[in-house]
């Protein structure tokens, strides 16, 4: 089985079906329907595209498939594609899963969809009876053994966690009982309506120290619990305690990951049920303050509490009446729960220099050495006794909309904001429209980096985006990463909580935090690097680069994370419809190049040892190098590989993930200074057409040494 990646585990073990099941061709009249699962029967059409059997002349794209599902099924249903070799269209059906927001089940490559009778021990109807409904099972085309269905999750919400249905031995079966998803130290309760999003957020939570976490939805003054039949009910604290009976809760600490209702009466009823839960389980139950919520701390994989106004707040403890001793957890002002025995410490130590001690300021309220002394070499003010020392000077300011309250993260104050005019300077990312709220004053923040901190200072931070994420508090950054300490001038940062744009789903995980900011590429000239900090584990950071006051830069990320090392935000071609393009390939090779392939809008001149493929390209499938170069050329602090491709004369770049979506119309070989058409080529997907062509071209037509390069 697969979850989001599309990789199969191979043939099923055969516990539910005979190893060589009695099968027959797919018969819609005998097909077994499964409640909550929409079955869509598709067949191969012209050029390898999928079609509805009743309309074979109309090839389907992802939006057309999603429209068919919406018209025929319920919005809460998963989808099963009844088509042979479904995994050959992995990109198509992954896109369908994203459009629908639900899982899509497809057959593995090399399998045929057949009907087989369920021969589990509970099957009582004779298999030969005509009234018996038949199960759709993918059978290996060679061994005729059942294979498991592939479960494709929405790409922006994909996880290794299981789907709504059980997939085993080639069968799809409904699950039973309460809908429960695993957490590292607890569980998440879900319903059919929020199953996919709950599964994605549950996967992002990391392991905690000394606390059991239960994610649950608050509804009507109680706890909403769903089961796999699709029903749901509101439970009180005592019934929720019964559902959590397998967790070791007596005398433990239980953290509820929930959002309080806004209604005062519902809050009062929920507070009563939380107290009942504490009394029944014997656990200290921790919740956000009434009216508030618990959210993930960006990529830190921990939970933070917020009050009704959205400001960071301390967790509230609900202790049973007969609890022994004090709780083993502390609720910090930063909205976190930390173990008293293993309390996290974040320290910034100076670079050792001649005559200077290795002093450090601790963020958890302690300091090494003299707590009133200024840490040597850090440039930090001395913390007052009992206060929280920080890795940079606090900047006074308030958040727009509350001119009287001071919103703090520890002792770090968020900078005041101002709304820019819509004619202000551009930000860089094309989706980030003008008129955003930006910082009105200078402040300091921390940028997560990969690789060597010194290289990040001198060469730039590797990124596939045209922005960087900065954290006001180093404790909000993902655990274990190295950081750059930066100073942001006015207008250089946009708080993620007040973004006024449609944000691409691929990085929505950075949004919503009260101390997370976007540093857009066109404003990096307002951001200066003050130093680099290396993680030493257990929340400790050590300064590795002295103050440089260098401008913050972005450099290309590894090519494994993007198409040809280009940014995610690029100009696409064609803008709409399907267009004709050309590809040059060696006459002899091992197939298509890994990663990407250059395409041309005009037919290139004949080149010995090359094949010319005339292809049809769907909308948005290639990167327009010239248009992308024009878009990023003004971003002087962003290094990309667009310039090199532009100078090399590469007009279009096709990523390997789109190879299956490109259809070869005609093929040519170089001969006598021109292109001679290869008449025996039938239209089909690019990978299969190339495999046949490169093996079929005679050696005398090659005329040149084979090359693995695309051009």
Protein Blocks (a to p, Z undefined) as FASTA:
>chain_A
ZZhjopaebjcehlmpcfbdcdddddfklpccdehiacddddddehhiacdfklmmlccd
fklmmmmmmmmmcfkbccddddehklmmmmmmmmmmmmnopacddddehiacdddddfbf
klmbdfklmklccddddddfklopacdddddddfklgcfbdcfbdceehiacddedjddd
ddfbbcddddfklmmmmmmmmmmpccdehiacdddddeehiacdddfkopacdddfklmm
mmmmmpcfehpacdddddddfbfklmmmmmmmmmmmmmmnopacddddehiacddehjno
pacdddfkopacdddddddfklgcjdfbdcdfkopacdfklcccddddddddehiacddd
dfkopaehjfkbccehklpacddehiacdfbdcdedddehiakbccdehjaccddddddd
fkbccfhiamlcghiacdfbdcddddddehjfklmmmnopcdfbfcdcddfblklpcghi
acddddddehiaccfklcccdcdfklmmmgoiakbccddfklmmmpccfbdcddeejhia
cdfbdcfkpacddddddfklpghhiafbdcdddfbhjddddddddfbdcbjcehiacddf
bdcdddehiacddddddehkaccfklmmmmmmmmmkbccfklmmmmnopabdcdfklmmm
pccfbdcddeehiacddfkbccddfklmmmmmmmmpcfklnopacdfbfZZ
